[in-house]
């Protein structure tokens, strides 16, 4: 399963041409995609126009929607944050720690554009979608 982070979805809905958006476009309808509940909030809250919001909501809720956090994952997220911090790496957003931890725990691959996920790939075995150079 491929979980798609909010930054990629936001670029997708804004019509941005990025390698991640190109991959997302290829994956839609051909790969099993998921969105996390917290990612769903991040993406949907940004829409200004009702019609765009409705279209995006229909698309996003047609995917597998996963609950990203429970007590066990909350503790694992804190552990991951602390592990990285001990190595001199500070992750800026708690939600990114929770997303990465969920993907690691559930063995999902993450499609992302946010550089805060790179330490999780390098140090904590987060599987990432590999971009073609």
N, CA, C and O atoms as a printed pandas DataFrame, in Angstrom:
     atom_number atom_name residue_name chain_id  residue_number  x_coord  y_coord  z_coord
0              1         N          UNK        A               1    0.856   -1.182    0.000
1              2        CA          UNK        A               1    0.000    0.000    0.000
2              3         C          UNK        A               1    0.896    1.237    0.000
3              4         O          UNK        A               1    1.915    1.278    0.690
4              5         N          UNK        A               2    0.509    2.231   -0.772
5              6        CA          UNK        A               2    1.242    3.496   -0.834
6              7         C          UNK        A               2    0.398    4.566   -0.155
7              8         O          UNK        A               2   -0.728    4.842   -0.570
8              9         N          UNK        A               3    0.953    5.163    0.890
9             10        CA          UNK        A               3    0.306    6.286    1.561
10            11         C          UNK        A               3    0.857    7.560    0.927
11            12         O          UNK        A               3    2.069    7.691    0.752
12            13         N          UNK        A               4   -0.009    8.484    0.587
13            14        CA          UNK        A               4    0.395    9.730   -0.064
14            15         C          UNK        A               4    0.281   10.870    0.947
15            16         O          UNK        A               4   -0.779   11.086    1.535
16            17         N          UNK        A               5    1.381   11.594    1.141
17            18        CA          UNK        A               5    1.413   12.685    2.111
18            19         C          UNK        A               5    0.698   13.925    1.580
19            20         O          UNK        A               5    0.496   14.076    0.375
20            21         N          UNK        A               6    0.327   14.791    2.485
21            22        CA          UNK        A               6   -0.459   15.981    2.151
22            23         C          UNK        A               6    0.244   16.902    1.165
23            24         O          UNK        A               6   -0.414   17.470    0.293
24            25         N          UNK        A               7    1.544   17.066    1.273
25            26        CA          UNK        A               7    2.254   17.959    0.359
26            27         C          UNK        A               7    2.085   17.560   -1.093
27            28         O          UNK        A               7    1.963   18.415   -1.970
28            29         N          UNK        A               8    2.079   16.258   -1.344
29            30        CA          UNK        A               8    1.896   15.759   -2.708
30            31         C          UNK        A               8    0.468   16.020   -3.168
31            32         O          UNK        A               8    0.243   16.455   -4.297
32            33         N          UNK        A               9   -0.497   15.755   -2.291
33            34        CA          UNK        A               9   -1.899   16.014   -2.648
34            35         C          UNK        A               9   -2.134   17.493   -2.903
35            36         O          UNK        A               9   -2.829   17.851   -3.853
36            37         N          UNK        A              10   -1.573   18.345   -2.081
37            38        CA          UNK        A              10   -1.761   19.788   -2.245
38            39         C          UNK        A              10   -1.191   20.239   -3.582
39            40         O          UNK        A              10   -1.834   20.998   -4.307
40            41         N          UNK        A              11    0.005   19.780   -3.910
41            42        CA          UNK        A              11    0.584   20.104   -5.220
42            43         C          UNK        A              11   -0.292   19.565   -6.348
43            44         O          UNK        A              11   -0.490   20.238   -7.360
44            45         N          UNK        A              12   -0.817   18.353   -6.175
45            46        CA          UNK        A              12   -1.675   17.728   -7.184
46            47         C          UNK        A              12   -2.914   18.590   -7.444
47            48         O          UNK        A              12   -3.231   18.893   -8.594
48            49         N          UNK        A              13   -3.606   18.982   -6.383
49            50        CA          UNK        A              13   -4.835   19.761   -6.548
50            51         C          UNK        A              13   -4.568   21.192   -7.011
51            52         O          UNK        A              13   -5.447   21.836   -7.583
52            53         N          UNK        A              14   -3.350   21.690   -6.763
53            54        CA          UNK        A              14   -2.978   23.022   -7.229
54            55         C          UNK        A              14   -2.386   23.010   -8.638
55            56         O          UNK        A              14   -1.999   24.053   -9.165
56            57         N          UNK        A              15   -2.319   21.824   -9.242
57            58        CA          UNK        A              15   -1.819   21.722  -10.612
58            59         C          UNK        A              15   -0.322   21.920  -10.745
59            60         O          UNK        A              15    0.164   22.283  -11.816
60            61         N          UNK        A              16    0.413   21.684   -9.668
61            62        CA          UNK        A              16    1.869   21.824   -9.705
62            63         C          UNK        A              16    2.491   20.630  -10.422
63            64         O          UNK        A              16    2.076   19.489  -10.217
64            65         N          UNK        A              17    3.475   20.894  -11.251
65            66        CA          UNK        A              17    4.186   19.817  -11.948
66            67         C          UNK        A              17    5.428   19.459  -11.138
67            68         O          UNK        A              17    6.436   20.166  -11.176
68            69         N          UNK        A              18    5.339   18.351  -10.406
69            70        CA          UNK        A              18    6.483   17.860   -9.643
70            71         C          UNK        A              18    6.648   16.376   -9.947
71            72         O          UNK        A              18    5.699   15.735  -10.398
72            73         N          UNK        A              19    7.827   15.820   -9.709
73            74        CA          UNK        A              19    7.987   14.374   -9.915
74            75         C          UNK        A              19    7.011   13.551   -9.071
75            76         O          UNK        A              19    6.519   12.516   -9.521
76            77         N          UNK        A              20    6.732   14.010   -7.852
77            78        CA          UNK        A              20    5.812   13.289   -6.975
78            79         C          UNK        A              20    4.382   13.339   -7.526
79            80         O          UNK        A              20    3.667   12.337   -7.477
80            81         N          UNK        A              21    3.964   14.484   -8.044
81            82        CA          UNK        A              21    2.627   14.609   -8.627
82            83         C          UNK        A              21    2.521   13.736   -9.869
83            84         O          UNK        A              21    1.491   13.101  -10.097
84            85         N          UNK        A              22    3.577   13.702  -10.670
85            86        CA          UNK        A              22    3.573   12.838  -11.853
86            87         C          UNK        A              22    3.382   11.375  -11.454
87            88         O          UNK        A              22    2.620   10.644  -12.087
88            89         N          UNK        A              23    4.079   10.959  -10.400
89            90        CA          UNK        A              23    3.927    9.580   -9.921
90            91         C          UNK        A              23    2.524    9.338   -9.387
91            92         O          UNK        A              23    1.916    8.309   -9.680
92            93         N          UNK        A              24    2.010   10.276   -8.609
93            94        CA          UNK        A              24    0.655   10.139   -8.088
94            95         C          UNK        A              24   -0.333    9.987   -9.236
95            96         O          UNK        A              24   -1.226    9.142   -9.186
96            97         N          UNK        A              25   -0.173   10.797  -10.258
97            98        CA          UNK        A              25   -1.049   10.721  -11.424
98            99         C          UNK        A              25   -0.988    9.328  -12.073
99           100         O          UNK        A              25   -2.010    8.786  -12.495
100          101         N          UNK        A              26    0.212    8.764  -12.145
101          102        CA          UNK        A              26    0.376    7.410  -12.694
102          103         C          UNK        A              26   -0.253    6.359  -11.791
103          104         O          UNK        A              26   -0.828    5.385  -12.277
104          105         N          UNK        A              27   -0.146    6.551  -10.476
105          106        CA          UNK        A              27   -0.622    5.564   -9.507
106          107         C          UNK        A              27   -2.145    5.526   -9.377
107          108         O          UNK        A              27   -2.718    4.475   -9.092
108          109         N          UNK        A              28   -2.805    6.679   -9.588
109          110        CA          UNK        A              28   -4.249    6.733   -9.417
110          111         C          UNK        A              28   -4.921    5.738  -10.359
111          112         O          UNK        A              28   -4.762    5.817  -11.578
112          113         N          UNK        A              29   -5.661    4.816   -9.791
113          114        CA          UNK        A              29   -6.366    3.807  -10.564
114          115         C          UNK        A              29   -5.546    2.585  -10.927
115          116         O          UNK        A              29   -6.080    1.618  -11.470
116          117         N          UNK        A              30   -4.228    2.620  -10.627
117          118        CA          UNK        A              30   -3.385    1.473  -10.975
118          119         C          UNK        A              30   -2.677    0.852   -9.777
119          120         O          UNK        A              30   -2.255   -0.302   -9.836
120          121         N          UNK        A              31   -2.545    1.606   -8.697
121          122        CA          UNK        A              31   -1.852    1.133   -7.492
122          123         C          UNK        A              31   -2.781    1.294   -6.290
123          124         O          UNK        A              31   -3.632    2.183   -6.281
124          125         N          UNK        A              32   -2.624    0.439   -5.277
125          126        CA          UNK        A              32   -3.418    0.641   -4.054
126          127         C          UNK        A              32   -2.884    1.851   -3.280
127          128         O          UNK        A              32   -1.754    1.841   -2.791
128          129         N          UNK        A              33   -3.713    2.884   -3.180
129          130        CA          UNK        A              33   -3.323    4.120   -2.510
130          131         C          UNK        A              33   -4.131    4.305   -1.240
131          132         O          UNK        A              33   -5.286    3.889   -1.142
132          133         N          UNK        A              34   -3.493    4.938   -0.276
133          134        CA          UNK        A              34   -4.161    5.244    0.989
134          135         C          UNK        A              34   -3.890    6.686    1.355
135          136         O          UNK        A              34   -2.938    7.310    0.887
136          137         N          UNK        A              35   -4.762    7.190    2.207
137          138        CA          UNK        A              35   -4.574    8.514    2.795
138          139         C          UNK        A              35   -4.863    8.366    4.281
139          140         O          UNK        A              35   -5.764    7.627    4.677
140          141         N          UNK        A              36   -4.107    9.060    5.087
141          142        CA          UNK        A              36   -4.356    9.032    6.523
142          143         C          UNK        A              36   -5.415   10.044    6.908
143          144         O          UNK        A              36   -5.598   11.057    6.232
144          145         N          UNK        A              37   -6.105    9.765    7.989
145          146        CA          UNK        A              37   -7.151   10.672    8.446
146          147         C          UNK        A              37   -6.618   12.075    8.711
147          148         O          UNK        A              37   -7.279   13.062    8.389
148          149         N          UNK        A              38   -5.427   12.168    9.295
149          150        CA          UNK        A              38   -4.847   13.485    9.580
150          151         C          UNK        A              38   -4.421   14.186    8.291
151          152         O          UNK        A              38   -4.499   15.411    8.196
152          153         N          UNK        A              39   -3.976   13.423    7.311
153          154        CA          UNK        A              39   -3.624   13.979    6.000
154          155         C          UNK        A              39   -4.886   14.487    5.312
155          156         O          UNK        A              39   -4.875   15.542    4.677
156          157         N          UNK        A              40   -5.964   13.735    5.443
157          158        CA          UNK        A              40   -7.246   14.137    4.865
158          159         C          UNK        A              40   -7.662   15.508    5.404
159          160         O          UNK        A              40   -8.117   16.363    4.645
160          161         N          UNK        A              41   -7.507   15.714    6.704
161          162        CA          UNK        A              41   -7.819   17.011    7.304
162          163         C          UNK        A              41   -6.939   18.098    6.705
163          164         O          UNK        A              41   -7.435   19.148    6.294
164          165         N          UNK        A              42   -5.626   17.847    6.656
165          166        CA          UNK        A              42   -4.690   18.849    6.141
166          167         C          UNK        A              42   -5.037   19.279    4.721
167          168         O          UNK        A              42   -4.997   20.465    4.392
168          169         N          UNK        A              43   -5.377   18.308    3.889
169          170        CA          UNK        A              43   -5.652   18.615    2.484
170          171         C          UNK        A              43   -6.999   19.330    2.342
171          172         O          UNK        A              43   -7.079   20.383    1.710
172          173         N          UNK        A              44   -8.046   18.765    2.921
173          174        CA          UNK        A              44   -9.381   19.316    2.716
174          175         C          UNK        A              44   -9.568   20.704    3.325
175          176         O          UNK        A              44  -10.319   21.516    2.786
176          177         N          UNK        A              45   -8.903   20.982    4.427
177          178        CA          UNK        A              45   -9.109   22.283    5.066
178          179         C          UNK        A              45   -8.572   23.433    4.220
179          180         O          UNK        A              45   -8.921   24.589    4.461
180          181         N          UNK        A              46   -7.734   23.137    3.240
181          182        CA          UNK        A              46   -7.143   24.194    2.419
182          183         C          UNK        A              46   -7.997   24.669    1.256
183          184         O          UNK        A              46   -7.657   25.663    0.615
184          185         N          UNK        A              47   -9.095   23.985    0.969
185          186        CA          UNK        A              47   -9.914   24.371   -0.187
186          187         C          UNK        A              47  -10.776   25.580    0.145
187          188         O          UNK        A              47  -11.434   25.632    1.184
188          189         N          UNK        A              48  -10.756   26.548   -0.759
189          190        CA          UNK        A              48  -11.542   27.766   -0.554
190          191         C          UNK        A              48  -12.919   27.665   -1.182
191          192         O          UNK        A              48  -13.881   28.238   -0.671
192          193         N          UNK        A              49  -13.020   26.941   -2.289
193          194        CA          UNK        A              49  -14.281   26.874   -3.032
194          195         C          UNK        A              49  -14.977   25.542   -2.753
195          196         O          UNK        A              49  -14.348   24.483   -2.757
196          197         N          UNK        A              50  -16.275   25.617   -2.512
197          198        CA          UNK        A              50  -17.060   24.433   -2.162
198          199         C          UNK        A              50  -16.992   23.353   -3.231
199          200         O          UNK        A              50  -16.896   22.171   -2.901
200          201         N          UNK        A              51  -17.039   23.729   -4.492
201          202        CA          UNK        A              51  -17.017   22.736   -5.573
202          203         C          UNK        A              51  -15.691   21.971   -5.583
203          204         O          UNK        A              51  -15.667   20.753   -5.762
204          205         N          UNK        A              52  -14.594   22.697   -5.389
205          206        CA          UNK        A              52  -13.275   22.033   -5.338
206          207         C          UNK        A              52  -13.179   21.120   -4.127
207          208         O          UNK        A              52  -12.656   20.010   -4.215
208          209         N          UNK        A              53  -13.689   21.596   -2.993
209          210        CA          UNK        A              53  -13.702   20.802   -1.770
210          211         C          UNK        A              53  -14.485   19.505   -1.979
211          212         O          UNK        A              53  -14.022   18.430   -1.598
212          213         N          UNK        A              54  -15.650   19.607   -2.573
213          214        CA          UNK        A              54  -16.506   18.439   -2.797
214          215         C          UNK        A              54  -15.833   17.431   -3.728
215          216         O          UNK        A              54  -15.867   16.227   -3.474
216          217         N          UNK        A              55  -15.228   17.923   -4.798
217          218        CA          UNK        A              55  -14.527   17.037   -5.742
218          219         C          UNK        A              55  -13.369   16.323   -5.054
219          220         O          UNK        A              55  -13.205   15.111   -5.191
220          221         N          UNK        A              56  -12.573   17.082   -4.317
221          222        CA          UNK        A              56  -11.423   16.496   -3.619
222          223         C          UNK        A              56  -11.885   15.495   -2.563
223          224         O          UNK        A              56  -11.293   14.426   -2.418
224          225         N          UNK        A              57  -12.925   15.833   -1.838
225          226        CA          UNK        A              57  -13.438   14.935   -0.797
226          227         C          UNK        A              57  -13.894   13.613   -1.400
227          228         O          UNK        A              57  -13.634   12.549   -0.837
228          229         N          UNK        A              58  -14.564   13.676   -2.528
229          230        CA          UNK        A              58  -15.011   12.450   -3.194
230          231         C          UNK        A              58  -13.827   11.600   -3.633
231          232         O          UNK        A              58  -13.829   10.386   -3.430
232          233         N          UNK        A              59  -12.815   12.223   -4.231
233          234        CA          UNK        A              59  -11.630   11.484   -4.676
234          235         C          UNK        A              59  -10.900   10.873   -3.481
235          236         O          UNK        A              59  -10.595    9.681   -3.478
236          237         N          UNK        A              60  -10.627   11.681   -2.484
237          238        CA          UNK        A              60   -9.805   11.225   -1.363
238          239         C          UNK        A              60  -10.492   10.155   -0.529
239          240         O          UNK        A              60   -9.838    9.229   -0.050
240          241         N          UNK        A              61  -11.794   10.271   -0.351
241          242        CA          UNK        A              61  -12.487    9.263    0.455
242          243         C          UNK        A              61  -12.777    7.996   -0.334
243          244         O          UNK        A              61  -13.259    7.015    0.233
244          245         N          UNK        A              62  -12.491    7.998   -1.635
245          246        CA          UNK        A              62  -12.605    6.757   -2.413
246          247         C          UNK        A              62  -11.369    5.877   -2.207
247          248         O          UNK        A              62  -11.369    4.699   -2.565
248          249         N          UNK        A              63  -10.318    6.461   -1.628
249          250        CA          UNK        A              63   -9.103    5.710   -1.307
250          251         C          UNK        A              63   -9.288    5.017    0.048
251          252         O          UNK        A              63  -10.267    5.258    0.755
252          253         N          UNK        A              64   -8.337    4.161    0.390
253          254        CA          UNK        A              64   -8.315    3.600    1.740
254          255         C          UNK        A              64   -7.956    4.728    2.697
255          256         O          UNK        A              64   -6.913    5.364    2.547
256          257         N          UNK        A              65   -8.814    4.978    3.680
257          258        CA          UNK        A              65   -8.542    6.012    4.676
258          259         C          UNK        A              65   -8.130    5.304    5.963
259          260         O          UNK        A              65   -8.894    4.525    6.534
260          261         N          UNK        A              66   -6.912    5.589    6.406
261          262        CA          UNK        A              66   -6.355    4.916    7.586
262          263         C          UNK        A              66   -6.307    5.859    8.773
263          264         O          UNK        A              66   -6.007    7.044    8.630
264          265         N          UNK        A              67   -6.609    5.316    9.958
265          266        CA          UNK        A              67   -6.428    6.063   11.199
266          267         C          UNK        A              67   -4.951    5.982   11.555
267          268         O          UNK        A              67   -4.417    4.893   11.768
268          269         N          UNK        A              68   -4.294    7.127   11.620
269          270        CA          UNK        A              68   -2.840    7.158   11.771
270          271         C          UNK        A              68   -2.357    7.026   13.204
271          272         O          UNK        A              68   -1.162    6.822   13.416
272          273         N          UNK        A              69   -3.219    7.132   14.184
273          274        CA          UNK        A              69   -2.724    7.187   15.555
274          275         C          UNK        A              69   -3.615    6.408   16.504
275          276         O          UNK        A              69   -4.842    6.436   16.407
276          277         N          UNK        A              70   -2.968    5.718   17.417
277          278        CA          UNK        A              70   -3.596    5.105   18.583
278          279         C          UNK        A              70   -2.550    5.192   19.690
279          280         O          UNK        A              70   -1.479    5.757   19.470
280          281         N          UNK        A              71   -2.825    4.656   20.855
281          282        CA          UNK        A              71   -1.888    4.796   21.975
282          283         C          UNK        A              71   -0.524    4.193   21.650
283          284         O          UNK        A              71    0.510    4.798   21.933
284          285         N          UNK        A              72   -0.525    3.010   21.062
285          286        CA          UNK        A              72    0.736    2.349   20.732
286          287         C          UNK        A              72    1.547    3.147   19.705
287          288         O          UNK        A              72    2.757    3.319   19.853
288          289         N          UNK        A              73    0.863    3.630   18.664
289          290        CA          UNK        A              73    1.563    4.425   17.644
290          291         C          UNK        A              73    2.003    5.776   18.184
291          292         O          UNK        A              73    3.012    6.322   17.739
292          293         N          UNK        A              74    1.261    6.319   19.133
293          294        CA          UNK        A              74    1.676    7.578   19.763
294          295         C          UNK        A              74    3.000    7.394   20.495
295          296         O          UNK        A              74    3.893    8.236   20.402
296          297         N          UNK        A              75    3.118    6.294   21.218
297          298        CA          UNK        A              75    4.365    6.015   21.945
298          299         C          UNK        A              75    5.492    5.733   20.960
299          300         O          UNK        A              75    6.609    6.215   21.143
300          301         N          UNK        A              76    5.208    4.958   19.918
301          302        CA          UNK        A              76    6.226    4.696   18.899
302          303         C          UNK        A              76    6.667    5.998   18.220
303          304         O          UNK        A              76    7.849    6.176   17.926
304          305         N          UNK        A              77    5.728    6.896   17.974
305          306        CA          UNK        A              77    6.059    8.186   17.364
306          307         C          UNK        A              77    7.005    8.977   18.263
307          308         O          UNK        A              77    7.989    9.544   17.788
308          309         N          UNK        A              78    6.709    9.015   19.548
309          310        CA          UNK        A              78    7.582    9.706   20.492
310          311         C          UNK        A              78    8.966    9.063   20.511
311          312         O          UNK        A              78    9.979    9.762   20.554
312          313         N          UNK        A              79    9.007    7.728   20.479
313          314        CA          UNK        A              79   10.289    7.011   20.453
314          315         C          UNK        A              79   11.081    7.357   19.195
315          316         O          UNK        A              79   12.288    7.590   19.261
316          317         N          UNK        A              80   10.393    7.389   18.040
317          318        CA          UNK        A              80   11.077    7.731   16.791
318          319         C          UNK        A              80   11.614    9.155   16.830
319          320         O          UNK        A              80   12.745    9.405   16.414
320          321         N          UNK        A              81   10.814   10.081   17.324
321          322        CA          UNK        A              81   11.252   11.471   17.437
322          323         C          UNK        A              81   12.504   11.562   18.311
323          324         O          UNK        A              81   13.475   12.230   17.954
324          325         N          UNK        A              82   12.470   10.887   19.452
325          326        CA          UNK        A              82   13.601   10.917   20.383
326          327         C          UNK        A              82   14.839   10.267   19.795
327          328         O          UNK        A              82   15.954   10.749   19.998
328          329         N          UNK        A              83   14.648    9.164   19.058
329          330        CA          UNK        A              83   15.784    8.486   18.408
330          331         C          UNK        A              83   16.479    9.437   17.435
331          332         O          UNK        A              83   17.705    9.538   17.421
332          333         N          UNK        A              84   15.694   10.121   16.635
333          334        CA          UNK        A              84   16.277   11.054   15.669
334          335         C          UNK        A              84   16.904   12.256   16.370
335          336         O          UNK        A              84   17.975   12.717   15.977
336          337         N          UNK        A              85   16.247   12.756   17.390
337          338        CA          UNK        A              85   16.787   13.913   18.111
338          339         C          UNK        A              85   18.135   13.584   18.750
339          340         O          UNK        A              85   19.027   14.431   18.784
340          341         N          UNK        A              86   18.285   12.359   19.254
341          342        CA          UNK        A              86   19.573   11.941   19.833
342          343         C          UNK        A              86   20.676   11.924   18.788
343          344         O          UNK        A              86   21.858   12.003   19.123
344          345         N          UNK        A              87   20.289   11.821   17.522
345          346        CA          UNK        A              87   21.263   11.843   16.427
346          347         C          UNK        A              87   21.439   13.259   15.863
347          348         O          UNK        A              87   22.088   13.449   14.834
348          349         N          UNK        A              88   20.857   14.242   16.545
349          350        CA          UNK        A              88   20.989   15.625   16.128
350          351         C          UNK        A              88   19.994   16.048   15.060
351          352         O          UNK        A              88   20.171   17.084   14.419
352          353         N          UNK        A              89   18.943   15.248   14.863
353          354        CA          UNK        A              89   17.942   15.536   13.837
354          355         C          UNK        A              89   16.635   15.905   14.528
355          356         O          UNK        A              89   16.090   15.118   15.303
356          357         N          UNK        A              90   16.140   17.095   14.245
357          358        CA          UNK        A              90   14.864   17.525   14.809
358          359         C          UNK        A              90   13.833   17.608   13.690
359          360         O          UNK        A              90   14.020   18.329   12.710
360          361         N          UNK        A              91   12.757   16.869   13.848
361          362        CA          UNK        A              91   11.663   16.891   12.888
362          363         C          UNK        A              91   10.748   18.053   13.274
363          364         O          UNK        A              91   10.346   18.177   14.431
364          365         N          UNK        A              92   10.423   18.895   12.302
365          366        CA          UNK        A              92    9.689   20.129   12.579
366          367         C          UNK        A              92    8.226   19.918   12.943
367          368         O          UNK        A              92    7.684   20.651   13.770
368          369         N          UNK        A              93    7.580   18.924   12.336
369          370        CA          UNK        A              93    6.138   18.770   12.545
370          371         C          UNK        A              93    5.823   17.402   13.146
371          372         O          UNK        A              93    6.213   16.366   12.608
372          373         N          UNK        A              94    5.120   17.422   14.256
373          374        CA          UNK        A              94    4.723   16.189   14.924
374          375         C          UNK        A              94    3.915   15.288   13.996
375          376         O          UNK        A              94    4.056   14.066   14.042
376          377         N          UNK        A              95    3.070   15.882   13.156
377          378        CA          UNK        A              95    2.244   15.076   12.266
378          379         C          UNK        A              95    3.114   14.246   11.311
379          380         O          UNK        A              95    2.748   13.126   10.956
380          381         N          UNK        A              96    4.263   14.792   10.897
381          382        CA          UNK        A              96    5.161   14.023   10.030
382          383         C          UNK        A              96    5.739   12.816   10.764
383          384         O          UNK        A              96    5.924   11.753   10.172
384          385         N          UNK        A              97    6.021   12.983   12.041
385          386        CA          UNK        A              97    6.502   11.861   12.853
386          387         C          UNK        A              97    5.421   10.783   12.927
387          388         O          UNK        A              97    5.718    9.594   12.808
388          389         N          UNK        A              98    4.182   11.192   13.121
389          390        CA          UNK        A              98    3.077   10.226   13.216
390          391         C          UNK        A              98    2.856    9.510   11.887
391          392         O          UNK        A              98    2.610    8.304   11.870
392          393         N          UNK        A              99    2.942   10.238   10.771
393          394        CA          UNK        A              99    2.760    9.632    9.445
394          395         C          UNK        A              99    3.860    8.616    9.178
395          396         O          UNK        A              99    3.585    7.491    8.759
396          397         N          UNK        A             100    5.096    9.009    9.418
397          398        CA          UNK        A             100    6.221    8.096    9.183
398          399         C          UNK        A             100    6.118    6.864   10.072
399          400         O          UNK        A             100    6.353    5.746    9.614
400          401         N          UNK        A             101    5.772    7.059   11.327
401          402        CA          UNK        A             101    5.653    5.940   12.260
402          403         C          UNK        A             101    4.559    4.979   11.822
403          404         O          UNK        A             101    4.748    3.763   11.873
404          405         N          UNK        A             102    3.426    5.501   11.394
405          406        CA          UNK        A             102    2.337    4.658   10.903
406          407         C          UNK        A             102    2.828    3.814    9.721
407          408         O          UNK        A             102    2.602    2.604    9.678
408          409         N          UNK        A             103    3.488    4.451    8.780
409          410        CA          UNK        A             103    3.968    3.721    7.591
410          411         C          UNK        A             103    4.974    2.638    7.974
411          412         O          UNK        A             103    4.931    1.532    7.435
412          413         N          UNK        A             104    5.862    2.945    8.886
413          414        CA          UNK        A             104    6.840    1.951    9.339
414          415         C          UNK        A             104    6.115    0.783   10.004
415          416         O          UNK        A             104    6.395   -0.378    9.705
416          417         N          UNK        A             105    5.192    1.089   10.897
417          418        CA          UNK        A             105    4.489    0.043   11.643
418          419         C          UNK        A             105    3.622   -0.827   10.739
419          420         O          UNK        A             105    3.519   -2.035   10.954
420          421         N          UNK        A             106    3.002   -0.224    9.734
421          422        CA          UNK        A             106    2.085   -0.950    8.847
422          423         C          UNK        A             106    2.763   -1.450    7.573
423          424         O          UNK        A             106    2.116   -2.058    6.720
424          425         N          UNK        A             107    4.063   -1.195    7.443
425          426        CA          UNK        A             107    4.840   -1.607    6.267
426          427         C          UNK        A             107    4.277   -1.000    4.981
427          428         O          UNK        A             107    4.241   -1.654    3.938
428          429         N          UNK        A             108    3.840    0.250    5.067
429          430        CA          UNK        A             108    3.366    0.989    3.898
430          431         C          UNK        A             108    4.535    1.780    3.318
431          432         O          UNK        A             108    5.490    2.108    4.022
432          433         N          UNK        A             109    4.447    2.074    2.047
433          434        CA          UNK        A             109    5.409    2.933    1.367
434          435         C          UNK        A             109    4.829    4.341    1.352
435          436         O          UNK        A             109    3.622    4.515    1.185
436          437         N          UNK        A             110    5.681    5.344    1.525
437          438        CA          UNK        A             110    5.214    6.727    1.582
438          439         C          UNK        A             110    5.667    7.486    0.340
439          440         O          UNK        A             110    6.838    7.444   -0.036
440          441         N          UNK        A             111    4.724    8.180   -0.289
441          442        CA          UNK        A             111    5.028    9.116   -1.366
442          443         C          UNK        A             111    4.978   10.503   -0.746
443          444         O          UNK        A             111    3.929   10.948   -0.281
444          445         N          UNK        A             112    6.122   11.183   -0.744
445          446        CA          UNK        A             112    6.215   12.464   -0.056
446          447         C          UNK        A             112    7.103   13.430   -0.824
447          448         O          UNK        A             112    7.897   13.031   -1.675
448          449         N          UNK        A             113    6.949   14.709   -0.503
449          450        CA          UNK        A             113    7.836   15.735   -1.033
450          451         C          UNK        A             113    8.530   16.497    0.099
451          452         O          UNK        A             113    9.465   17.258   -0.150
452          453         N          UNK        A             114    8.084   16.297    1.324
453          454        CA          UNK        A             114    8.609   16.983    2.504
454          455         C          UNK        A             114    9.916   16.330    2.950
455          456         O          UNK        A             114    9.958   15.132    3.229
456          457         N          UNK        A             115   10.972   17.124    3.013
457          458        CA          UNK        A             115   12.301   16.599    3.367
458          459         C          UNK        A             115   12.383   16.070    4.799
459          460         O          UNK        A             115   13.327   15.353    5.128
460          461         N          UNK        A             116   11.421   16.406    5.652
461          462        CA          UNK        A             116   11.435   15.900    7.026
462          463         C          UNK        A             116   11.281   14.378    7.089
463          464         O          UNK        A             116   11.568   13.772    8.121
464          465         N          UNK        A             117   10.834   13.763    6.006
465          466        CA          UNK        A             117   10.696   12.308    6.013
466          467         C          UNK        A             117   12.016   11.590    5.697
467          468         O          UNK        A             117   12.145   10.397    5.971
468          469         N          UNK        A             118   12.968   12.283    5.139
469          470        CA          UNK        A             118   14.229   11.643    4.730
470          471         C          UNK        A             118   14.953   10.976    5.905
471          472         O          UNK        A             118   15.447    9.862    5.736
472          473         N          UNK        A             119   15.041   11.599    7.085
473          474        CA          UNK        A             119   15.694   10.910    8.204
474          475         C          UNK        A             119   15.007    9.594    8.589
475          476         O          UNK        A             119   15.665    8.665    9.058
476          477         N          UNK        A             120   13.715    9.515    8.397
477          478        CA          UNK        A             120   13.005    8.268    8.693
478          479         C          UNK        A             120   13.406    7.175    7.702
479          480         O          UNK        A             120   13.493    6.000    8.059
480          481         N          UNK        A             121   13.647    7.577    6.462
481          482        CA          UNK        A             121   14.120    6.629    5.446
482          483         C          UNK        A             121   15.548    6.189    5.789
483          484         O          UNK        A             121   15.869    5.001    5.749
484          485         N          UNK        A             122   16.386    7.151    6.121
485          486        CA          UNK        A             122   17.802    6.872    6.360
486          487         C          UNK        A             122   18.069    6.134    7.672
487          488         O          UNK        A             122   18.997    5.328    7.743
488          489         N          UNK        A             123   17.280    6.394    8.700
489          490        CA          UNK        A             123   17.601    5.875   10.032
490          491         C          UNK        A             123   16.570    4.919   10.634
491          492         O          UNK        A             123   16.888    4.184   11.570
492          493         N          UNK        A             124   15.340    4.918   10.112
493          494        CA          UNK        A             124   14.283    4.146   10.770
494          495         C          UNK        A             124   13.519    3.230    9.815
495          496         O          UNK        A             124   12.428    2.766   10.145
496          497         N          UNK        A             125   14.073    2.973    8.655
497          498        CA          UNK        A             125   13.526    1.983    7.706
498          499         C          UNK        A             125   12.177    2.349    7.101
499          500         O          UNK        A             125   11.415    1.461    6.718
500          501         N          UNK        A             126   11.869    3.639    7.009
501          502        CA          UNK        A             126   10.673    4.048    6.288
502          503         C          UNK        A             126   10.880    3.743    4.808
503          504         O          UNK        A             126   11.909    4.095    4.230
504          505         N          UNK        A             127    9.899    3.088    4.203
505          506        CA          UNK        A             127    9.948    2.801    2.775
506          507         C          UNK        A             127    9.367    4.004    2.030
507          508         O          UNK        A             127    8.272    4.478    2.334
508          509         N          UNK        A             128   10.132    4.483    1.044
509          510        CA          UNK        A             128    9.688    5.637    0.267
510          511         C          UNK        A             128    9.554    5.238   -1.187
511          512         O          UNK        A             128   10.261    4.355   -1.673
512          513         N          UNK        A             129    8.634    5.904   -1.878
513          514        CA          UNK        A             129    8.531    5.742   -3.321
514          515         C          UNK        A             129    9.790    6.343   -3.917
515          516         O          UNK        A             129   10.122    7.495   -3.637
516          517         N          UNK        A             130   10.482    5.588   -4.722
517          518        CA          UNK        A             130   11.723    6.039   -5.343
518          519         C          UNK        A             130   11.378    6.805   -6.613
519          520         O          UNK        A             130   10.658    6.316   -7.484
520          521         N          UNK        A             131   11.917    8.029   -6.694
521          522        CA          UNK        A             131   11.689    8.857   -7.874
522          523         C          UNK        A             131   12.733    8.533   -8.924
523          524         O          UNK        A             131   13.901    8.311   -8.607
524          525         N          UNK        A             132   12.306    8.509  -10.166
525          526        CA          UNK        A             132   13.263    8.314  -11.264
526          527         C          UNK        A             132   14.040    9.606  -11.479
527          528         O          UNK        A             132   13.444   10.681  -11.538
528          529         N          UNK        A             133   15.375    9.515  -11.599
529          530        CA          UNK        A             133   16.173   10.745  -11.769
530          531         C          UNK        A             133   15.918   11.410  -13.110
531          532         O          UNK        A             133   16.509   12.449  -13.405
